[in-house]
Amino acid sequence: MLFAVRMTVVLPPDMDPELRTSLLAAEKEYAQKLQHSGEWLHLWRCAGQYANLSVFEVSDNDRLNELLWDLPLFPYMDITVTPLARHPSAVG
Ligand SMILES: O=C(O)CC1=CCC(=O)O1
């Protein structure tokens, strides 16, 4: 199942700089692991925003939910999920 997921990151301005650094490093490691495993197909920066647009290919809704809840930055994100269906005009 394919899902488009938009993640907007909202970090508290007064967050401890060491916590911020470690959270961002953990987020990167987590995201790259899922990209290598094939479940996180696309990760794009929304230009000019602290947000990304991602595409996940996962077995079901519960797996997507698990992946999102385990994001190190999850407590600091606004997330919107859009299930994707095939467009009738898509080629290939
Ligand atoms: O910077 C972001 O958009 C948040 C994020 C998700 C995966 C990652 O490495 O950073």
PDB file of the backbone (N, CA, C, O) and the ligand in Angstrom, with CONECT records:
HET    LIG  A 101      10
ATOM      1  N   MET A   1       0.847  -1.181   0.000  1.00  0.00           N
ATOM      2  CA  MET A   1       0.000   0.000   0.000  1.00  0.00           C
ATOM      3  C   MET A   1       0.887   1.236   0.000  1.00  0.00           C
ATOM      4  O   MET A   1       1.895   1.309   0.703  1.00  0.00           O
ATOM      5  N   LEU A   2       0.472   2.217  -0.823  1.00  0.00           N
ATOM      6  CA  LEU A   2       1.263   3.453  -0.935  1.00  0.00           C
ATOM      7  C   LEU A   2       0.577   4.591  -0.178  1.00  0.00           C
ATOM      8  O   LEU A   2      -0.644   4.749  -0.207  1.00  0.00           O
ATOM      9  N   PHE A   3       1.411   5.371   0.496  1.00  0.00           N
ATOM     10  CA  PHE A   3       0.908   6.530   1.231  1.00  0.00           C
ATOM     11  C   PHE A   3       1.826   7.717   0.991  1.00  0.00           C
ATOM     12  O   PHE A   3       3.050   7.592   1.041  1.00  0.00           O
ATOM     13  N   ALA A   4       1.224   8.870   0.731  1.00  0.00           N
ATOM     14  CA  ALA A   4       1.974  10.129   0.764  1.00  0.00           C
ATOM     15  C   ALA A   4       1.833  10.686   2.180  1.00  0.00           C
ATOM     16  O   ALA A   4       0.739  10.739   2.743  1.00  0.00           O
ATOM     17  N   VAL A   5       2.947  11.090   2.725  1.00  0.00           N
ATOM     18  CA  VAL A   5       2.953  11.605   4.097  1.00  0.00           C
ATOM     19  C   VAL A   5       3.686  12.941   4.110  1.00  0.00           C
ATOM     20  O   VAL A   5       4.828  13.050   3.664  1.00  0.00           O
ATOM     21  N   ARG A   6       3.007  13.939   4.627  1.00  0.00           N
ATOM     22  CA  ARG A   6       3.660  15.239   4.804  1.00  0.00           C
ATOM     23  C   ARG A   6       3.969  15.423   6.287  1.00  0.00           C
ATOM     24  O   ARG A   6       3.091  15.316   7.144  1.00  0.00           O
ATOM     25  N   MET A   7       5.224  15.700   6.561  1.00  0.00           N
ATOM     26  CA  MET A   7       5.664  15.899   7.952  1.00  0.00           C
ATOM     27  C   MET A   7       6.179  17.321   8.098  1.00  0.00           C
ATOM     28  O   MET A   7       7.118  17.729   7.415  1.00  0.00           O
ATOM     29  N   THR A   8       5.563  18.056   8.979  1.00  0.00           N
ATOM     30  CA  THR A   8       6.036  19.406   9.298  1.00  0.00           C
ATOM     31  C   THR A   8       6.666  19.363  10.688  1.00  0.00           C
ATOM     32  O   THR A   8       6.050  18.925  11.659  1.00  0.00           O
ATOM     33  N   VAL A   9       7.900  19.828  10.752  1.00  0.00           N
ATOM     34  CA  VAL A   9       8.635  19.750  12.012  1.00  0.00           C
ATOM     35  C   VAL A   9       8.513  21.079  12.748  1.00  0.00           C
ATOM     36  O   VAL A   9       8.762  22.147  12.190  1.00  0.00           O
ATOM     37  N   VAL A  10       8.123  20.981  14.015  1.00  0.00           N
ATOM     38  CA  VAL A  10       8.005  22.175  14.858  1.00  0.00           C
ATOM     39  C   VAL A  10       8.791  21.914  16.144  1.00  0.00           C
ATOM     40  O   VAL A  10       8.282  21.318  17.093  1.00  0.00           O
ATOM     41  N   LEU A  11      10.031  22.370  16.150  1.00  0.00           N
ATOM     42  CA  LEU A  11      10.870  22.185  17.341  1.00  0.00           C
ATOM     43  C   LEU A  11      10.698  23.386  18.264  1.00  0.00           C
ATOM     44  O   LEU A  11      10.643  24.526  17.802  1.00  0.00           O
ATOM     45  N   PRO A  12      10.616  23.133  19.562  1.00  0.00           N
ATOM     46  CA  PRO A  12      10.521  24.271  20.493  1.00  0.00           C
ATOM     47  C   PRO A  12      11.763  25.146  20.359  1.00  0.00           C
ATOM     48  O   PRO A  12      12.877  24.622  20.325  1.00  0.00           O
ATOM     49  N   PRO A  13      11.601  26.453  20.281  1.00  0.00           N
ATOM     50  CA  PRO A  13      12.761  27.343  20.118  1.00  0.00           C
ATOM     51  C   PRO A  13      13.765  27.205  21.259  1.00  0.00           C
ATOM     52  O   PRO A  13      14.959  27.442  21.075  1.00  0.00           O
ATOM     53  N   ASP A  14      13.270  26.818  22.445  1.00  0.00           N
ATOM     54  CA  ASP A  14      14.173  26.720  23.599  1.00  0.00           C
ATOM     55  C   ASP A  14      14.663  25.288  23.836  1.00  0.00           C
ATOM     56  O   ASP A  14      15.153  24.977  24.922  1.00  0.00           O
ATOM     57  N   MET A  15      14.535  24.423  22.840  1.00  0.00           N
ATOM     58  CA  MET A  15      15.000  23.038  23.001  1.00  0.00           C
ATOM     59  C   MET A  15      16.508  23.008  23.264  1.00  0.00           C
ATOM     60  O   MET A  15      17.276  23.761  22.665  1.00  0.00           O
ATOM     61  N   ASP A  16      16.905  22.125  24.168  1.00  0.00           N
ATOM     62  CA  ASP A  16      18.322  21.954  24.481  1.00  0.00           C
ATOM     63  C   ASP A  16      19.092  21.607  23.188  1.00  0.00           C
ATOM     64  O   ASP A  16      18.708  20.673  22.484  1.00  0.00           O
ATOM     65  N   PRO A  17      20.160  22.338  22.870  1.00  0.00           N
ATOM     66  CA  PRO A  17      20.873  22.117  21.614  1.00  0.00           C
ATOM     67  C   PRO A  17      21.425  20.696  21.472  1.00  0.00           C
ATOM     68  O   PRO A  17      21.485  20.161  20.366  1.00  0.00           O
ATOM     69  N   GLU A  18      21.825  20.094  22.580  1.00  0.00           N
ATOM     70  CA  GLU A  18      22.342  18.708  22.492  1.00  0.00           C
ATOM     71  C   GLU A  18      21.216  17.730  22.183  1.00  0.00           C
ATOM     72  O   GLU A  18      21.402  16.788  21.412  1.00  0.00           O
ATOM     73  N   LEU A  19      20.056  17.949  22.779  1.00  0.00           N
ATOM     74  CA  LEU A  19      18.900  17.097  22.483  1.00  0.00           C
ATOM     75  C   LEU A  19      18.508  17.259  21.012  1.00  0.00           C
ATOM     76  O   LEU A  19      18.202  16.282  20.329  1.00  0.00           O
ATOM     77  N   ARG A  20      18.523  18.497  20.542  1.00  0.00           N
ATOM     78  CA  ARG A  20      18.183  18.764  19.140  1.00  0.00           C
ATOM     79  C   ARG A  20      19.135  18.015  18.217  1.00  0.00           C
ATOM     80  O   ARG A  20      18.703  17.349  17.276  1.00  0.00           O
ATOM     81  N   THR A  21      20.429  18.126  18.489  1.00  0.00           N
ATOM     82  CA  THR A  21      21.431  17.464  17.648  1.00  0.00           C
ATOM     83  C   THR A  21      21.236  15.952  17.655  1.00  0.00           C
ATOM     84  O   THR A  21      21.301  15.311  16.606  1.00  0.00           O
ATOM     85  N   SER A  22      20.996  15.379  18.838  1.00  0.00           N
ATOM     86  CA  SER A  22      20.860  13.920  18.899  1.00  0.00           C
ATOM     87  C   SER A  22      19.557  13.452  18.255  1.00  0.00           C
ATOM     88  O   SER A  22      19.521  12.392  17.630  1.00  0.00           O
ATOM     89  N   LEU A  23      18.485  14.237  18.402  1.00  0.00           N
ATOM     90  CA  LEU A  23      17.217  13.865  17.753  1.00  0.00           C
ATOM     91  C   LEU A  23      17.342  13.895  16.234  1.00  0.00           C
ATOM     92  O   LEU A  23      16.843  13.002  15.549  1.00  0.00           O
ATOM     93  N   LEU A  24      18.009  14.925  15.705  1.00  0.00           N
ATOM     94  CA  LEU A  24      18.154  15.027  14.247  1.00  0.00           C
ATOM     95  C   LEU A  24      19.024  13.894  13.712  1.00  0.00           C
ATOM     96  O   LEU A  24      18.760  13.359  12.635  1.00  0.00           O
ATOM     97  N   ALA A  25      20.064  13.530  14.465  1.00  0.00           N
ATOM     98  CA  ALA A  25      20.917  12.416  14.036  1.00  0.00           C
ATOM     99  C   ALA A  25      20.133  11.106  14.060  1.00  0.00           C
ATOM    100  O   ALA A  25      20.252  10.290  13.146  1.00  0.00           O
ATOM    101  N   ALA A  26      19.331  10.908  15.109  1.00  0.00           N
ATOM    102  CA  ALA A  26      18.520   9.688  15.207  1.00  0.00           C
ATOM    103  C   ALA A  26      17.483   9.637  14.089  1.00  0.00           C
ATOM    104  O   ALA A  26      17.220   8.576  13.524  1.00  0.00           O
ATOM    105  N   GLU A  27      16.897  10.792  13.774  1.00  0.00           N
ATOM    106  CA  GLU A  27      15.898  10.860  12.694  1.00  0.00           C
ATOM    107  C   GLU A  27      16.538  10.471  11.353  1.00  0.00           C
ATOM    108  O   GLU A  27      15.966   9.715  10.567  1.00  0.00           O
ATOM    109  N   LYS A  28      17.731  11.007  11.118  1.00  0.00           N
ATOM    110  CA  LYS A  28      18.413  10.703   9.855  1.00  0.00           C
ATOM    111  C   LYS A  28      18.727   9.208   9.753  1.00  0.00           C
ATOM    112  O   LYS A  28      18.503   8.587   8.713  1.00  0.00           O
ATOM    113  N   GLU A  29      19.240   8.648  10.824  1.00  0.00           N
ATOM    114  CA  GLU A  29      19.587   7.222  10.813  1.00  0.00           C
ATOM    115  C   GLU A  29      18.334   6.365  10.582  1.00  0.00           C
ATOM    116  O   GLU A  29      18.351   5.415   9.800  1.00  0.00           O
ATOM    117  N   TYR A  30      17.258   6.720  11.274  1.00  0.00           N
ATOM    118  CA  TYR A  30      15.989   5.980  11.148  1.00  0.00           C
ATOM    119  C   TYR A  30      15.453   6.069   9.716  1.00  0.00           C
ATOM    120  O   TYR A  30      15.033   5.069   9.133  1.00  0.00           O
ATOM    121  N   ALA A  31      15.477   7.299   9.155  1.00  0.00           N
ATOM    122  CA  ALA A  31      14.942   7.499   7.797  1.00  0.00           C
ATOM    123  C   ALA A  31      15.794   6.750   6.767  1.00  0.00           C
ATOM    124  O   ALA A  31      15.260   6.173   5.819  1.00  0.00           O
ATOM    125  N   GLN A  32      17.099   6.761   6.952  1.00  0.00           N
ATOM    126  CA  GLN A  32      17.953   6.105   5.962  1.00  0.00           C
ATOM    127  C   GLN A  32      17.819   4.584   6.046  1.00  0.00           C
ATOM    128  O   GLN A  32      17.894   3.890   5.032  1.00  0.00           O
ATOM    129  N   LYS A  33      17.620   4.073   7.265  1.00  0.00           N
ATOM    130  CA  LYS A  33      17.412   2.623   7.418  1.00  0.00           C
ATOM    131  C   LYS A  33      16.147   2.183   6.665  1.00  0.00           C
ATOM    132  O   LYS A  33      16.151   1.166   5.972  1.00  0.00           O
ATOM    133  N   LEU A  34      15.070   2.962   6.810  1.00  0.00           N
ATOM    134  CA  LEU A  34      13.810   2.595   6.139  1.00  0.00           C
ATOM    135  C   LEU A  34      13.883   2.801   4.635  1.00  0.00           C
ATOM    136  O   LEU A  34      13.211   2.100   3.879  1.00  0.00           O
ATOM    137  N   GLN A  35      14.700   3.766   4.190  1.00  0.00           N
ATOM    138  CA  GLN A  35      14.897   3.923   2.744  1.00  0.00           C
ATOM    139  C   GLN A  35      15.660   2.717   2.190  1.00  0.00           C
ATOM    140  O   GLN A  35      15.328   2.192   1.128  1.00  0.00           O
ATOM    141  N   HIS A  36      16.685   2.289   2.926  1.00  0.00           N
ATOM    142  CA  HIS A  36      17.450   1.120   2.459  1.00  0.00           C
ATOM    143  C   HIS A  36      16.578  -0.136   2.461  1.00  0.00           C
ATOM    144  O   HIS A  36      16.722  -0.991   1.588  1.00  0.00           O
ATOM    145  N   SER A  37      15.674  -0.251   3.438  1.00  0.00           N
ATOM    146  CA  SER A  37      14.835  -1.462   3.506  1.00  0.00           C
ATOM    147  C   SER A  37      13.707  -1.429   2.475  1.00  0.00           C
ATOM    148  O   SER A  37      13.068  -2.449   2.220  1.00  0.00           O
ATOM    149  N   GLY A  38      13.460  -0.240   1.874  1.00  0.00           N
ATOM    150  CA  GLY A  38      12.485  -0.153   0.786  1.00  0.00           C
ATOM    151  C   GLY A  38      11.111   0.333   1.183  1.00  0.00           C
ATOM    152  O   GLY A  38      10.244   0.476   0.321  1.00  0.00           O
ATOM    153  N   GLU A  39      10.879   0.594   2.472  1.00  0.00           N
ATOM    154  CA  GLU A  39       9.537   1.044   2.876  1.00  0.00           C
ATOM    155  C   GLU A  39       9.362   2.557   2.717  1.00  0.00           C
ATOM    156  O   GLU A  39       8.239   3.035   2.558  1.00  0.00           O
ATOM    157  N   TRP A  40      10.459   3.307   2.759  1.00  0.00           N
ATOM    158  CA  TRP A  40      10.401   4.772   2.609  1.00  0.00           C
ATOM    159  C   TRP A  40      10.937   5.081   1.208  1.00  0.00           C
ATOM    160  O   TRP A  40      12.144   5.199   0.998  1.00  0.00           O
ATOM    161  N   LEU A  41      10.004   5.211   0.253  1.00  0.00           N
ATOM    162  CA  LEU A  41      10.391   5.288  -1.169  1.00  0.00           C
ATOM    163  C   LEU A  41      10.937   6.643  -1.571  1.00  0.00           C
ATOM    164  O   LEU A  41      11.908   6.729  -2.323  1.00  0.00           O
ATOM    165  N   HIS A  42      10.316   7.707  -1.071  1.00  0.00           N
ATOM    166  CA  HIS A  42      10.729   9.070  -1.442  1.00  0.00           C
ATOM    167  C   HIS A  42      10.778   9.934  -0.194  1.00  0.00           C
ATOM    168  O   HIS A  42       9.959   9.804   0.716  1.00  0.00           O
ATOM    169  N   LEU A  43      11.764  10.819  -0.181  1.00  0.00           N
ATOM    170  CA  LEU A  43      11.880  11.802   0.908  1.00  0.00           C
ATOM    171  C   LEU A  43      12.324  13.111   0.270  1.00  0.00           C
ATOM    172  O   LEU A  43      13.477  13.270  -0.132  1.00  0.00           O
ATOM    173  N   TRP A  44      11.386  14.036   0.190  1.00  0.00           N
ATOM    174  CA  TRP A  44      11.650  15.323  -0.464  1.00  0.00           C
ATOM    175  C   TRP A  44      11.452  16.466   0.524  1.00  0.00           C
ATOM    176  O   TRP A  44      10.520  16.448   1.327  1.00  0.00           O
ATOM    177  N   ARG A  45      12.314  17.436   0.460  1.00  0.00           N
ATOM    178  CA  ARG A  45      12.132  18.656   1.242  1.00  0.00           C
ATOM    179  C   ARG A  45      11.061  19.511   0.561  1.00  0.00           C
ATOM    180  O   ARG A  45      11.111  19.690  -0.656  1.00  0.00           O
ATOM    181  N   CYS A  46      10.116  20.030   1.300  1.00  0.00           N
ATOM    182  CA  CYS A  46       9.178  21.028   0.789  1.00  0.00           C
ATOM    183  C   CYS A  46       9.949  22.352   0.779  1.00  0.00           C
ATOM    184  O   CYS A  46      10.304  22.881   1.833  1.00  0.00           O
ATOM    185  N   ALA A  47      10.199  22.872  -0.403  1.00  0.00           N
ATOM    186  CA  ALA A  47      11.120  24.002  -0.554  1.00  0.00           C
ATOM    187  C   ALA A  47      10.712  25.165   0.344  1.00  0.00           C
ATOM    188  O   ALA A  47       9.560  25.601   0.354  1.00  0.00           O
ATOM    189  N   GLY A  48      11.685  25.646   1.086  1.00  0.00           N
ATOM    190  CA  GLY A  48      11.470  26.816   1.920  1.00  0.00           C
ATOM    191  C   GLY A  48      10.713  26.566   3.203  1.00  0.00           C
ATOM    192  O   GLY A  48      10.346  27.510   3.903  1.00  0.00           O
ATOM    193  N   GLN A  49      10.469  25.275   3.527  1.00  0.00           N
ATOM    194  CA  GLN A  49       9.712  24.961   4.748  1.00  0.00           C
ATOM    195  C   GLN A  49      10.437  23.868   5.520  1.00  0.00           C
ATOM    196  O   GLN A  49      11.125  23.035   4.930  1.00  0.00           O
ATOM    197  N   TYR A  50      10.283  23.873   6.839  1.00  0.00           N
ATOM    198  CA  TYR A  50      10.831  22.774   7.618  1.00  0.00           C
ATOM    199  C   TYR A  50       9.793  21.650   7.589  1.00  0.00           C
ATOM    200  O   TYR A  50       9.131  21.345   8.582  1.00  0.00           O
ATOM    201  N   ALA A  51       9.687  21.058   6.414  1.00  0.00           N
ATOM    202  CA  ALA A  51       8.686  20.020   6.172  1.00  0.00           C
ATOM    203  C   ALA A  51       9.193  19.125   5.051  1.00  0.00           C
ATOM    204  O   ALA A  51      10.011  19.530   4.226  1.00  0.00           O
ATOM    205  N   ASN A  52       8.691  17.911   5.044  1.00  0.00           N
ATOM    206  CA  ASN A  52       9.027  17.011   3.937  1.00  0.00           C
ATOM    207  C   ASN A  52       7.782  16.346   3.413  1.00  0.00           C
ATOM    208  O   ASN A  52       6.769  16.231   4.104  1.00  0.00           O
ATOM    209  N   LEU A  53       7.881  15.907   2.166  1.00  0.00           N
ATOM    210  CA  LEU A  53       6.837  15.102   1.545  1.00  0.00           C
ATOM    211  C   LEU A  53       7.468  13.751   1.228  1.00  0.00           C
ATOM    212  O   LEU A  53       8.451  13.655   0.492  1.00  0.00           O
ATOM    213  N   SER A  54       6.884  12.730   1.795  1.00  0.00           N
ATOM    214  CA  SER A  54       7.453  11.387   1.678  1.00  0.00           C
ATOM    215  C   SER A  54       6.428  10.437   1.090  1.00  0.00           C
ATOM    216  O   SER A  54       5.220  10.649   1.201  1.00  0.00           O
ATOM    217  N   VAL A  55       6.938   9.376   0.457  1.00  0.00           N
ATOM    218  CA  VAL A  55       6.065   8.299  -0.002  1.00  0.00           C
ATOM    219  C   VAL A  55       6.550   7.000   0.638  1.00  0.00           C
ATOM    220  O   VAL A  55       7.726   6.645   0.561  1.00  0.00           O
ATOM    221  N   PHE A  56       5.614   6.312   1.264  1.00  0.00           N
ATOM    222  CA  PHE A  56       5.909   5.029   1.912  1.00  0.00           C
ATOM    223  C   PHE A  56       5.185   3.902   1.171  1.00  0.00           C
ATOM    224  O   PHE A  56       4.056   4.063   0.706  1.00  0.00           O
ATOM    225  N   GLU A  57       5.857   2.777   1.077  1.00  0.00           N
ATOM    226  CA  GLU A  57       5.202   1.561   0.580  1.00  0.00           C
ATOM    227  C   GLU A  57       5.279   0.533   1.699  1.00  0.00           C
ATOM    228  O   GLU A  57       6.343  -0.007   2.003  1.00  0.00           O
ATOM    229  N   VAL A  58       4.136   0.282   2.298  1.00  0.00           N
ATOM    230  CA  VAL A  58       4.087  -0.583   3.478  1.00  0.00           C
ATOM    231  C   VAL A  58       2.971  -1.612   3.321  1.00  0.00           C
ATOM    232  O   VAL A  58       2.123  -1.502   2.435  1.00  0.00           O
ATOM    233  N   SER A  59       2.989  -2.610   4.198  1.00  0.00           N
ATOM    234  CA  SER A  59       2.033  -3.711   4.066  1.00  0.00           C
ATOM    235  C   SER A  59       0.605  -3.286   4.379  1.00  0.00           C
ATOM    236  O   SER A  59      -0.339  -3.756   3.744  1.00  0.00           O
ATOM    237  N   ASP A  60       0.445  -2.408   5.344  1.00  0.00           N
ATOM    238  CA  ASP A  60      -0.914  -2.010   5.733  1.00  0.00           C
ATOM    239  C   ASP A  60      -0.883  -0.739   6.596  1.00  0.00           C
ATOM    240  O   ASP A  60       0.183  -0.206   6.905  1.00  0.00           O
ATOM    241  N   ASN A  61      -2.052  -0.280   6.968  1.00  0.00           N
ATOM    242  CA  ASN A  61      -2.166   0.959   7.761  1.00  0.00           C
ATOM    243  C   ASN A  61      -1.435   0.850   9.096  1.00  0.00           C
ATOM    244  O   ASN A  61      -0.821   1.808   9.564  1.00  0.00           O
ATOM    245  N   ASP A  62      -1.513  -0.332   9.697  1.00  0.00           N
ATOM    246  CA  ASP A  62      -0.879  -0.496  11.003  1.00  0.00           C
ATOM    247  C   ASP A  62       0.637  -0.357  10.902  1.00  0.00           C
ATOM    248  O   ASP A  62       1.271   0.203  11.796  1.00  0.00           O
ATOM    249  N   ARG A  63       1.215  -0.862   9.819  1.00  0.00           N
ATOM    250  CA  ARG A  63       2.669  -0.733   9.643  1.00  0.00           C
ATOM    251  C   ARG A  63       3.047   0.744   9.461  1.00  0.00           C
ATOM    252  O   ARG A  63       4.034   1.210  10.030  1.00  0.00           O
ATOM    253  N   LEU A  64       2.261   1.472   8.667  1.00  0.00           N
ATOM    254  CA  LEU A  64       2.561   2.900   8.507  1.00  0.00           C
ATOM    255  C   LEU A  64       2.463   3.611   9.866  1.00  0.00           C
ATOM    256  O   LEU A  64       3.330   4.407  10.225  1.00  0.00           O
ATOM    257  N   ASN A  65       1.416   3.316  10.596  1.00  0.00           N
ATOM    258  CA  ASN A  65       1.233   3.938  11.905  1.00  0.00           C
ATOM    259  C   ASN A  65       2.437   3.674  12.810  1.00  0.00           C
ATOM    260  O   ASN A  65       2.925   4.573  13.495  1.00  0.00           O
ATOM    261  N   GLU A  66       2.903   2.428  12.798  1.00  0.00           N
ATOM    262  CA  GLU A  66       4.066   2.048  13.618  1.00  0.00           C
ATOM    263  C   GLU A  66       5.308   2.837  13.196  1.00  0.00           C
ATOM    264  O   GLU A  66       6.039   3.357  14.038  1.00  0.00           O
ATOM    265  N   LEU A  67       5.535   2.918  11.882  1.00  0.00           N
ATOM    266  CA  LEU A  67       6.712   3.650  11.386  1.00  0.00           C
ATOM    267  C   LEU A  67       6.669   5.111  11.810  1.00  0.00           C
ATOM    268  O   LEU A  67       7.680   5.687  12.212  1.00  0.00           O
ATOM    269  N   LEU A  68       5.480   5.702  11.715  1.00  0.00           N
ATOM    270  CA  LEU A  68       5.372   7.127  12.028  1.00  0.00           C
ATOM    271  C   LEU A  68       5.534   7.381  13.529  1.00  0.00           C
ATOM    272  O   LEU A  68       6.203   8.330  13.938  1.00  0.00           O
ATOM    273  N   TRP A  69       4.923   6.536  14.329  1.00  0.00           N
ATOM    274  CA  TRP A  69       5.036   6.728  15.779  1.00  0.00           C
ATOM    275  C   TRP A  69       6.469   6.543  16.255  1.00  0.00           C
ATOM    276  O   TRP A  69       6.868   7.114  17.270  1.00  0.00           O
ATOM    277  N   ASP A  70       7.243   5.747  15.528  1.00  0.00           N
ATOM    278  CA  ASP A  70       8.633   5.490  15.937  1.00  0.00           C
ATOM    279  C   ASP A  70       9.608   6.542  15.429  1.00  0.00           C
ATOM    280  O   ASP A  70      10.796   6.481  15.749  1.00  0.00           O
ATOM    281  N   LEU A  71       9.132   7.509  14.641  1.00  0.00           N
ATOM    282  CA  LEU A  71      10.032   8.585  14.206  1.00  0.00           C
ATOM    283  C   LEU A  71      10.581   9.312  15.441  1.00  0.00           C
ATOM    284  O   LEU A  71       9.804   9.722  16.304  1.00  0.00           O
ATOM    285  N   PRO A  72      11.890   9.477  15.536  1.00  0.00           N
ATOM    286  CA  PRO A  72      12.428  10.203  16.697  1.00  0.00           C
ATOM    287  C   PRO A  72      11.834  11.604  16.852  1.00  0.00           C
ATOM    288  O   PRO A  72      11.687  12.099  17.969  1.00  0.00           O
ATOM    289  N   LEU A  73      11.493  12.240  15.730  1.00  0.00           N
ATOM    290  CA  LEU A  73      10.927  13.595  15.795  1.00  0.00           C
ATOM    291  C   LEU A  73       9.398  13.594  15.896  1.00  0.00           C
ATOM    292  O   LEU A  73       8.772  14.653  15.851  1.00  0.00           O
ATOM    293  N   PHE A  74       8.803  12.414  16.032  1.00  0.00           N
ATOM    294  CA  PHE A  74       7.336  12.324  16.028  1.00  0.00           C
ATOM    295  C   PHE A  74       6.665  13.303  17.002  1.00  0.00           C
ATOM    296  O   PHE A  74       5.665  13.926  16.644  1.00  0.00           O
ATOM    297  N   PRO A  75       7.193  13.451  18.227  1.00  0.00           N
ATOM    298  CA  PRO A  75       6.516  14.379  19.162  1.00  0.00           C
ATOM    299  C   PRO A  75       6.553  15.829  18.690  1.00  0.00           C
ATOM    300  O   PRO A  75       5.825  16.676  19.208  1.00  0.00           O
ATOM    301  N   TYR A  76       7.397  16.108  17.713  1.00  0.00           N
ATOM    302  CA  TYR A  76       7.567  17.495  17.252  1.00  0.00           C
ATOM    303  C   TYR A  76       7.084  17.671  15.817  1.00  0.00           C
ATOM    304  O   TYR A  76       7.506  18.598  15.126  1.00  0.00           O
ATOM    305  N   MET A  77       6.200  16.782  15.368  1.00  0.00           N
ATOM    306  CA  MET A  77       5.741  16.837  13.975  1.00  0.00           C
ATOM    307  C   MET A  77       4.230  16.990  13.897  1.00  0.00           C
ATOM    308  O   MET A  77       3.484  16.457  14.719  1.00  0.00           O
ATOM    309  N   ASP A  78       3.804  17.731  12.886  1.00  0.00           N
ATOM    310  CA  ASP A  78       2.419  17.649  12.420  1.00  0.00           C
ATOM    311  C   ASP A  78       2.453  16.774  11.173  1.00  0.00           C
ATOM    312  O   ASP A  78       3.211  17.048  10.243  1.00  0.00           O
ATOM    313  N   ILE A  79       1.637  15.725  11.151  1.00  0.00           N
ATOM    314  CA  ILE A  79       1.706  14.735  10.071  1.00  0.00           C
ATOM    315  C   ILE A  79       0.351  14.617   9.398  1.00  0.00           C
ATOM    316  O   ILE A  79      -0.683  14.514  10.059  1.00  0.00           O
ATOM    317  N   THR A  80       0.374  14.634   8.072  1.00  0.00           N
ATOM    318  CA  THR A  80      -0.855  14.321   7.335  1.00  0.00           C
ATOM    319  C   THR A  80      -0.563  13.140   6.411  1.00  0.00           C
ATOM    320  O   THR A  80       0.478  13.084   5.757  1.00  0.00           O
ATOM    321  N   VAL A  81      -1.499  12.210   6.373  1.00  0.00           N
ATOM    322  CA  VAL A  81      -1.338  10.978   5.596  1.00  0.00           C
ATOM    323  C   VAL A  81      -2.407  10.936   4.509  1.00  0.00           C
ATOM    324  O   VAL A  81      -3.591  11.156   4.767  1.00  0.00           O
ATOM    325  N   THR A  82      -1.962  10.651   3.294  1.00  0.00           N
ATOM    326  CA  THR A  82      -2.890  10.511   2.162  1.00  0.00           C
ATOM    327  C   THR A  82      -2.675   9.145   1.511  1.00  0.00           C
ATOM    328  O   THR A  82      -1.615   8.899   0.935  1.00  0.00           O
ATOM    329  N   PRO A  83      -3.670   8.250   1.594  1.00  0.00           N
ATOM    330  CA  PRO A  83      -3.540   6.981   0.877  1.00  0.00           C
ATOM    331  C   PRO A  83      -3.548   7.233  -0.623  1.00  0.00           C
ATOM    332  O   PRO A  83      -4.308   8.071  -1.109  1.00  0.00           O
ATOM    333  N   LEU A  84      -2.720   6.525  -1.347  1.00  0.00           N
ATOM    334  CA  LEU A  84      -2.604   6.740  -2.795  1.00  0.00           C
ATOM    335  C   LEU A  84      -3.257   5.596  -3.571  1.00  0.00           C
ATOM    336  O   LEU A  84      -3.111   4.421  -3.235  1.00  0.00           O
ATOM    337  N   ALA A  85      -3.975   5.981  -4.612  1.00  0.00           N
ATOM    338  CA  ALA A  85      -4.542   5.004  -5.551  1.00  0.00           C
ATOM    339  C   ALA A  85      -3.986   5.329  -6.931  1.00  0.00           C
ATOM    340  O   ALA A  85      -3.520   6.442  -7.173  1.00  0.00           O
ATOM    341  N   ARG A  86      -4.035   4.393  -7.797  1.00  0.00           N
ATOM    342  CA  ARG A  86      -3.476   4.574  -9.128  1.00  0.00           C
ATOM    343  C   ARG A  86      -4.296   5.601  -9.910  1.00  0.00           C
ATOM    344  O   ARG A  86      -5.527   5.555  -9.921  1.00  0.00           O
ATOM    345  N   HIS A  87      -3.583   6.536 -10.567  1.00  0.00           N
ATOM    346  CA  HIS A  87      -4.277   7.515 -11.403  1.00  0.00           C
ATOM    347  C   HIS A  87      -4.562   6.882 -12.769  1.00  0.00           C
ATOM    348  O   HIS A  87      -3.683   6.239 -13.342  1.00  0.00           O
ATOM    349  N   PRO A  88      -5.774   7.057 -13.294  1.00  0.00           N
ATOM    350  CA  PRO A  88      -6.118   6.401 -14.566  1.00  0.00           C
ATOM    351  C   PRO A  88      -5.276   6.890 -15.747  1.00  0.00           C
ATOM    352  O   PRO A  88      -5.166   6.191 -16.754  1.00  0.00           O
ATOM    353  N   SER A  89      -4.688   8.066 -15.636  1.00  0.00           N
ATOM    354  CA  SER A  89      -3.877   8.585 -16.748  1.00  0.00           C
ATOM    355  C   SER A  89      -2.390   8.277 -16.584  1.00  0.00           C
ATOM    356  O   SER A  89      -1.578   8.633 -17.438  1.00  0.00           O
ATOM    357  N   ALA A  90      -2.042   7.618 -15.489  1.00  0.00           N
ATOM    358  CA  ALA A  90      -0.622   7.325 -15.272  1.00  0.00           C
ATOM    359  C   ALA A  90      -0.131   6.309 -16.292  1.00  0.00           C
ATOM    360  O   ALA A  90      -0.825   5.347 -16.622  1.00  0.00           O
ATOM    361  N   VAL A  91       1.091   6.545 -16.788  1.00  0.00           N
ATOM    362  CA  VAL A  91       1.684   5.568 -17.710  1.00  0.00           C
ATOM    363  C   VAL A  91       2.733   4.763 -16.930  1.00  0.00           C
ATOM    364  O   VAL A  91       3.342   5.258 -15.981  1.00  0.00           O
ATOM    365  N   GLY A  92       2.917   3.551 -17.345  1.00  0.00           N
ATOM    366  CA  GLY A  92       3.952   2.723 -16.720  1.00  0.00           C
ATOM    367  C   GLY A  92       3.536   2.171 -15.356  1.00  0.00           C
ATOM    368  O   GLY A  92       4.310   1.457 -14.716  1.00  0.00           O
TER     369      GLY A  92
HETATM  370  O1  LIG A 101      13.770  17.313   8.249  1.00  0.00           O
HETATM  371  C1  LIG A 101      12.690  16.697   8.134  1.00  0.00           C
HETATM  372  O2  LIG A 101      11.902  16.885   7.218  1.00  0.00           O
HETATM  373  C2  LIG A 101      12.360  15.609   9.117  1.00  0.00           C
HETATM  374  C3  LIG A 101      12.959  14.357   8.703  1.00  0.00           C
HETATM  375  C4  LIG A 101      12.330  13.227   8.319  1.00  0.00           C
HETATM  376  C5  LIG A 101      13.327  12.244   7.978  1.00  0.00           C
HETATM  377  C6  LIG A 101      14.559  12.985   8.224  1.00  0.00           C
HETATM  378  O3  LIG A 101      15.716  12.563   8.101  1.00  0.00           O
HETATM  379  O4  LIG A 101      14.294  14.247   8.633  1.00  0.00           O
CONECT  370  371
CONECT  371  370  372  373
CONECT  372  371
CONECT  373  371  374
CONECT  374  373  375  379
CONECT  375  374  376
CONECT  376  375  377
CONECT  377  376  378  379
CONECT  378  377
CONECT  379  374  377
END
